[in-house]
């Protein structure tokens, strides 16, 4: 950006070029507003990026965020994005050893196959029928709640009336999700598979009275009105590249390498001081939209800092020469890894892992879930890798709060990675390390990111992938009309920390833009 543009006056300055900031920029620019996006890094995208993490290897991985569910088709249509997703035919596979033999639960591939898989695991039809009823209920909730995410916030009573199912309301909004799981299911493995949607990046027990696990669960089952989690074709960077292109095409100025360091506002106009390699500059704007975390917002405005956030996940990226063989010979690895591959995620295992982590210890059996992007979308790999049979693996570990890494991030990361892979190996016919590809320097193609790594690399507070605990999708004290408002009338929060934020959705960016457009 030319130096003189730093002193221009804009209709809106957006702090942060992550996917939400880019959504807001595109909407506002398409409405004829002058928009400046300030991004600290040398590229846009935030956590929704594709990178080549392994030297000399043509594999563009979704390094941080990796699946899409909560992105409304409305945003893709409104902004004319050249972006698409591809569904997964397999929902999940969960290996387990029962009666001394390896087996597992395959969900997907058609109703008959799923029903038979439940019967083989549990010895009858009860759990499958309970599964159908339970997810029939969440599906109805999804159809009624998801469209509200891009509307002004409903009240709690309005949302309850819209759902129009008191049993569902009680199960999801009023009592800990563990109660509904235990009421509906008896098999420990099935219970665990259901619970995992409430624990993504969320450190909580099934019966946590805060209900943070319920809020996490809700957002993981309402996406698109179906709860399906789809693969971004071309990787997550394809989405943010399309958003940046749409914003620029509409006239937005995107300035990378520009770090916002201060916001001064009187509620009517604002000055955003930003730092570059050449010094500081000031941009004046009627509105400032902040895509960074609530902690960063407070630091920029000089307001009191919010409650500290804490992440609770291990993110591992791998490139394999081949998929590993499974001990359960009844399942093709190409199906098992195409959906979500659950490891050490039985109901009691999850409870034990949480208890250990809460007491300050690493879980002895770290739970995780894995999926292979390249089985559904091989375009992220170079042709030579595809022809040679290479595949990606993405692993997301649970119940690893940031506090566990404070004493020695590097050492604890290595210890946790080793034990996490050991849990996976227990279900494989060959060690996963035997399947790893190597980079141009002969190093194994594997990288692991702890919450502290995410805080360092992306400024996620405490490594929390949602910026803070997820919120209910209805009005609460001081939420404002759209859930993006702050104590400053012309400063809006358009990042994951907004009400209805979290995940790759673009919803906070859309809603912040709508809040501005309503007023102008």
Secondary structure, 3 states (H helix, E strand, C coil): CCHHHHHCEEEEEEECCEHHHHHHHHHHHHCCCCEEEEECCCCCECCCCEECCCCCCCECEECCCCCECCCCHHHHHHHCCCCCEECCCEEEEEEEEECCEEEEEEEECCHHHHHHHHHHHHCCCHHHHHHHHHHHHHHHHHHHHHHHHHCCCECHHHHHHHHCCHHHHHHHHHCCHHHHHHHHCCCHHHHHHHHHHHCCCCCCCCCCCCCHHHHHHHHHHCHHHCCCCEEECCCHHHHHHHHHHHHHHCCCEEEECCEEEEEEECCCCEEEEEEECCEEEEEEEEEEEECCCHHHHHHHHCCCCCCCCCCCCEEEEEEECCCCCECCCCCCHHHHCCCEEEECCCHHHHHHHHHHHHCCCCCCCCCEEEECHHHHCHHHECHHHHHCCCEEEEEEECCCCHHHHCCCHHHHHHHHHHHHHHHHHCCECCCHHHHECECCCCCECEEEECHHHHHHHHCCHHHCCCCCCCCCCECCCCCCCCCCECCCCCEEECCCCCCCCCCCCCHHHHHHHHHHHHHC
